[in-house]
Amino acid sequence: MRQIGYEDARGALEWAGAVEALRQGHLGAPPQIDDSFLGPAEGTLLNRSCFIPGLGYGAKAVTVFEANAARGLPTVQGAMLYFAPEDGRLQAVLDSRLVTEIKTASDSVLGALCLARPQSRQLLICGAGAVAASLIEAYSALFPSLERISLWNRTPARAAALAERYAGHRVPVVTANALAEAAGQADIIATATLAREPFLRGEWVRPGTHVDLIGAFKADMREADDALLTRARLFVDSRDSTLGHIGELAIPLAAGTIAESDVLGDLRELLGGAPGRRDDSDITLYKNGGGAHLDLMIARYIVEVSG
């Protein structure tokens, strides 16, 4: 059994390889998934487990403490167990930061490769934490047409600090102070916040934009308003891990604002040939739910690459 820490493996991983691991994983057998949430909203234990024939078994346990950022501690902490498919032997214990960082951004970029306009030039990222940093790297790697990445955060100093960290990056990274203006100029908008009330408005988003919603992972969390959901063609990474318990879709579904039939496809369906974007005027919206099946696919990739 191996222990794989963040520093042990991060340098050996490539975004293109991780995205391909997810692509291949979705072309195989369907997963069995189970999630559980324990504890209060401000301090949650999230347990995610999965089995995929041929890939193996995985179980990830993480705590999510929103106040940790002010304490100088990571918001999310935990570990993942990866078990072999043939005999169930424990193959590796992986730092959850490593798995989640690679999984989350790769999930979003794979969705964008299916749905965004290939010639997209401007990316807006809402949020300035660890996920935002990985999105800068992953989108830059797989969207060579990008010319500018803008960062918006409720605390402008955090966006400025992240932009400074990426000074000299292949794609210029700048801050955006006016969210409405930045959203109206973007070809791709990626949201990676812990918001519980929608802050991204449909009226701001221009035709042709691809919206990548990442942050909401619990029943009381949302980042996009109803207007955006009703304007866009809706897609998810997995129907099983998004529709039932993530507020981004569960709340408007319960209110009757949208119906399950408005969700036009998930990754398995898109990669199997289901229609996504119809033309350059479509607004496409992709909910990144980050299910346990994606953790398992990425854990397997990390174990194989890190040797």
N, C-alpha and C positions, 0 to 999 in steps of 0.2 A: 504494500500500500504506500502510495506517495502522498506527500504534502506539497501542494503547489501554491506558493504565495504570489502576491502581485508582482513583486520585483523579480521573482524567479522566471516568470513567463512573459510578462507584458512586451518586452522587446522583441520576442520571436513571433508575435502575432501580427497579421496584416488584415486590414479591413476587407480587402477583396476576398481573402481566404475565408474570413468569418461569414461574410455575406453569402459566399458560395456554399458554406456548410449549412446555413439556414435554407438556402434554395434546395439543396439536395435532400435535406431532412424532410421538407414538405412534399417531395416527390415519392416518399416511401409510405410505410404503413401509418395509419392515423394513430395519434397518441391517446393514452388514458391519463387524465389530469385530475388533480385534487388540490384545492387551496383552502387555507383556513387563516382567520385573523383573530388575534387575541389581544386584550388590553384596551386601554382608552385611546382616543383619537390622537392624543399628544405623545403616546408611547406604545406603539403597536408591535406585536410579534407576528410576522408574516411567515407562514409555512407553505411551501409549494413542492409538490411531488409529481413525478411523471414516470410512465413506462412507455417506451416505443420499441416494438419488435425490431430486432436487429441492431438497435442503438444502445439499449440498456435501460437502467433505472437511475433516477436522480431525485434527490431531496435537498432543498435549499431552505434554510431557516435564517431570517434576518430580523433585526429590530430596527424600527424607524422612529427616531426621536427628533422632532422638528427643532426643538430648542438647542440641540447639540451644536449647531453652527455658532451660536453666540458663546458657547463654552470652549470653542476651538476643537471640537470633536466631530467625527464623521456623523452625518445624519443617519446613514444606513450602515449597519455592521452585522457580520454573520459569516456563514460558511456553507459550502455545498458538498454533498457526498455523491460520488459517481460510482455505480455498480455495473459490472460487466453483464452483457446480455446473455452469455452462454451459461454461466453458473452462479451469477449473483454475487461474485466476490467483490469486495470493496477495492476499487482500483485507485481512487484518489480522494483526498479532501482538499478542496479548492477554496481560496479566499473568495468570498461572495462579491467583494468589490471587483475583482478581476472578471468573474463571470458576468455580473450585471452590467459592467461598463461596456464590454464587448457585445453582449447580447442586445442591450437596449438600442445602442446606436446602429448596429447592424440590422436589426428589425426595422427601424425607421427608414434606413437607406434602401433596404430591399423593397419596402412599400413604395418609396418614392421612385425607385427605378421602374416599378410597375405602373405608376400613376402620374408622376410629374412630367412636365414637358422636358425632353432631353436637353433642350437648349437653355434651360433655366440659368439665369445669371446672378440673381440676387436672392440671398437666403437671409431670413430674419429668424433669430433664435430668441425666444422669450425665456428668461432664466439665466442664471450665471453661476450655477453650481457644477458639480462633477459631470452631470449628464450633458450640460451645455458644452463643456470642454470636449467631450468625446464626439459630440455632434459636429463641432468645428472640424475635427480631424477626419471623421468618417465621410461627411458630405464632400469635403475637399478632395478626398481620395477617389471618390466614385462619380463625382459630377465635375468633369474637367472644364465645363463651360462657365463655372462660377467665377464671377468677377468681384463680388463683394459679399461679406458676411457682416450683418448688423446684429448687435446685442442690445436687448432691452431687459431691464430688471426694475422691480419696484424700488429697489435701493440702487440708484445710479452709480454709486461708488463701487459696488460689486461688479457691475457690467464693465466699468472703466478698468478695474483691476484685471479682469479676465481678458479684455482687449489688449492690455499692456503685456500680459503674459504671452500673447500670440503676435506681438510686434515682429515683423519680418516674416510672417507666415506666407505661404505661397499665394493664398487668397487674402487680400487686405481685410482685417477685422476691425470694425469701428463700432462706436456706441450709437444708440438711437434714443433720443430723449422723448420724442413724441410718438407714442405707439401707433396711433391712428395713421399718421403720415407714413411711418415705416411699413406698416401692414399693407397700405395701399400701393407701395412701390415694389413689394416682394413678389418673387415668382414661387418661392417655397417659404412657408412659415412653420417653424417647429417650436412647440411649446413644451417646456420642461420645468414646471413649477409645482408647488404644493398647494395651489389655489383651491379653495372650496366654493368660490363664487366665480361665474364666468367673467373673464376680462377681455377676451378676444371677440369682437363684434363682427357679425356678418356684413354689416353695411360698409365696413372698412376694406373688405377683401375684394380685389378686382377679378374680373373674369380671367380664367386660365391659371389661377393660383392653385398650388397644392398645399394643403394644410395637414401637418403631421402632429397629432395630439399625443403627448407622452405622459404628462405629469400625473393625471388622475389615476389612482389605483384602488380607491375605496368607494363605498356607496355614497359618501357625502362630498365627493370631489368632482369639480368640473372646471374646464378652462375656456370652452367655447359656448357662445350663447345660442338660443334657439334659432335666431335668424340665420346663423351660419349653417347649422345643421339642416335647415329646410332649404337653403340655397344650393347645398353641395351634393354631389354624388358620394354616398357614404360607403366606406369600406373598413374592415377591421383585420387585425392579424389573425384572430381566431374568434369565431362566433361563441364557442364554448367558454372562453375566458374573458369575454368583454361584455356581453349583453346582459348577463344576470346580476353582476355585483359591482360594476364600475359606474359611478354616478354619471359620467360623461354621456352615456347612452341610456342607462337604466332610468334616470330621472325623466328625461323627455319621453321615453317609451311609456312609463307609468302615467304620465300626464296626457298621453295621446298626441303629443306634438309630432312624433314620428312613429312609424310602425316597424316591426321587424322586417317586413318586406322592403323597407327603404334601405336596409343594409344590403348592398348589391353583391358583395363578395368578401371572402377572406383570402389569406395568402394561398392556401391550398387551391382554392378555386381560380384565383388570378393566375397562378403558375400553371394551372391546368388548362388555361385558355379562355377563362371567363372574361367578358369585356370589362375594361376599366374606363380609361379616359376615351371619350368619343371624338373630341376635337379640341383645338387650342383654346376654346372659350369656356370649357367646363371648369368649374371649381371642384376639385376632388378633395375629400377629407378621409384621413386614415387614422384610426384609433389604434395606437400601439399599447396593447394590454400587457405585453411582456410575460406571457404564460410560462408555466413550468416546462412545457415541451421545448420552448426556445432555450431555456437554461440548459436543458439536457443536450440539445444539439451543439451548443457552444462549449459546454464542458467536455464533450467528446472531442471536439475540434482542438481545444486547449491541450487535453491529454495527449492527443496524437502529435501535435506540433512541438510540444515541449519535451517530447521524447523520453 
